[in-house]
Amino acid sequence: MIRVAAVGDIHMGKDSRGLFRPAFETLHDCADLLLLAGDLTRHGKPAEAQVVADEVTGLPVPVVAVLGNHDHHDERPEEVTAILRSAGVTVLEGEGAVFKVGGALVGVAGTKGFGGGFAGRCGSEFGEPEMKSFVRRTRSCADGLRGALEQLAQAGCAFRIALTHFSPVPDTLAGEPLEIYPFLGSYLLAEAMDEAGADLAVHGHAHQGTEHGLTSGGIRVRNVAQPVIRRAFAIYHLHEHPDEKGVKVAGGVEVAEA
């Protein structure tokens, strides 16, 4: 069993120093890794990133993160990333990382993602250059995620997790105004996950959304925006299950909430 702790949209600033640290220090009792699903800062300022870094430095489990739109606002995402990495955080963008948990290899593929909407009501690479650029950005993120998930499979990971900020499905946006769905996620992310394969998808961004969702290919999706889960982190358990011959299937998992 793999125990995954996850939270997004913690929006930390100088006045929130120490807010999550007491809860994070309990992770050794309940989790094998911590996923941070973007919007870790309020405005993407390096000083805010340092607050986040201090919050997670020296934790007893690996910490994996993607950036969110807030982390890009000050147009210094490279500095934010460098500060987080200096604290030991694995920050992903179109990349994957492998961790050994017990006897199993756990892979996390990450991208911020971007908007565009969902099948039947989505943007397309047609018309003005600005619209083409918008959708191409999302497609680029999805392509990076797909490639990272495929590489994790080739590396022999028994469990693969897709970590994004933007949502891959509309299910977890329920509660948000329909008018802003195109700015909260894209079906291209789910398409990449379904094509490459994943056992769990984790995202943030939708503060008024819903925790549980599902891709059309059957991948369980969890919106871990802190205003949605209403706690320092949520815990999800990934369980291997045997096939019809009683052999444990790599990547065949059941997701249980803690």
Secondary structure in CASP SS format (residue, H / E / C, confidence):
PFRMAT SS
TARGET T0000
AUTHOR 0000-0000-0000
METHOD secondary structure of the structure
MODEL  1
M C 1.00
I E 1.00
R E 1.00
V E 1.00
A E 1.00
A E 1.00
V E 1.00
G E 1.00
D C 1.00
I C 1.00
H C 1.00
M E 1.00
G C 1.00
K H 1.00
D H 1.00
S H 1.00
R C 1.00
G C 1.00
L C 1.00
F C 1.00
R H 1.00
P H 1.00
A H 1.00
F H 1.00
E C 1.00
T C 1.00
L H 1.00
H H 1.00
D H 1.00
C H 1.00
A C 1.00
D C 1.00
L E 1.00
L E 1.00
L E 1.00
L E 1.00
A E 1.00
G C 1.00
D C 1.00
L C 1.00
T E 1.00
R C 1.00
H C 1.00
G C 1.00
K C 1.00
P H 1.00
A H 1.00
E H 1.00
A H 1.00
Q H 1.00
V H 1.00
V H 1.00
A H 1.00
D H 1.00
E H 1.00
V H 1.00
T C 1.00
G C 1.00
L C 1.00
P C 1.00
V C 1.00
P C 1.00
V E 1.00
V E 1.00
A E 1.00
V E 1.00
L C 1.00
G C 1.00
N H 1.00
H H 1.00
D H 1.00
H H 1.00
H C 1.00
D C 1.00
E C 1.00
R C 1.00
P H 1.00
E H 1.00
E H 1.00
V H 1.00
T H 1.00
A H 1.00
I H 1.00
L H 1.00
R H 1.00
S H 1.00
A C 1.00
G C 1.00
V C 1.00
T E 1.00
V E 1.00
L C 1.00
E C 1.00
G C 1.00
E E 1.00
G E 1.00
A E 1.00
V E 1.00
F E 1.00
K E 1.00
V E 1.00
G C 1.00
G C 1.00
A E 1.00
L E 1.00
V E 1.00
G E 1.00
V E 1.00
A E 1.00
G E 1.00
T E 1.00
K C 1.00
G C 1.00
F C 1.00
G C 1.00
G C 1.00
G E 1.00
F E 1.00
A C 1.00
G C 1.00
R E 1.00
C E 1.00
G C 1.00
S C 1.00
E C 1.00
F C 1.00
G C 1.00
E C 1.00
P H 1.00
E H 1.00
M H 1.00
K H 1.00
S H 1.00
F H 1.00
V H 1.00
R H 1.00
R H 1.00
T H 1.00
R H 1.00
S H 1.00
C H 1.00
A H 1.00
D H 1.00
G H 1.00
L H 1.00
R H 1.00
G H 1.00
A H 1.00
L H 1.00
E H 1.00
Q H 1.00
L H 1.00
A H 1.00
Q H 1.00
A C 1.00
G C 1.00
C C 1.00
A C 1.00
F E 1.00
R E 1.00
I E 1.00
A E 1.00
L E 1.00
T E 1.00
H C 1.00
F C 1.00
S E 1.00
P C 1.00
V C 1.00
P C 1.00
D H 1.00
T H 1.00
L H 1.00
A C 1.00
G C 1.00
E C 1.00
P C 1.00
L H 1.00
E H 1.00
I H 1.00
Y H 1.00
P H 1.00
F H 1.00
L C 1.00
G E 1.00
S E 1.00
Y H 1.00
L H 1.00
L H 1.00
A H 1.00
E H 1.00
A H 1.00
M H 1.00
D H 1.00
E H 1.00
A H 1.00
G C 1.00
A C 1.00
D C 1.00
L E 1.00
A E 1.00
V E 1.00
H E 1.00
G C 1.00
H C 1.00
A C 1.00
H C 1.00
Q C 1.00
G C 1.00
T C 1.00
E C 1.00
H E 1.00
G E 1.00
L E 1.00
T C 1.00
S C 1.00
G C 1.00
G C 1.00
I C 1.00
R E 1.00
V E 1.00
R E 1.00
N E 1.00
V C 1.00
A E 1.00
Q H 1.00
P H 1.00
V H 1.00
I H 1.00
R C 1.00
R C 1.00
A C 1.00
F C 1.00
A E 1.00
I E 1.00
Y E 1.00
H E 1.00
L E 1.00
H E 1.00
E E 1.00
H E 1.00
P E 1.00
D C 1.00
E C 1.00
K C 1.00
G C 1.00
V C 1.00
K E 1.00
V E 1.00
A E 1.00
G E 1.00
G E 1.00
V E 1.00
E E 1.00
V E 1.00
A E 1.00
E E 1.00
A C 1.00
END
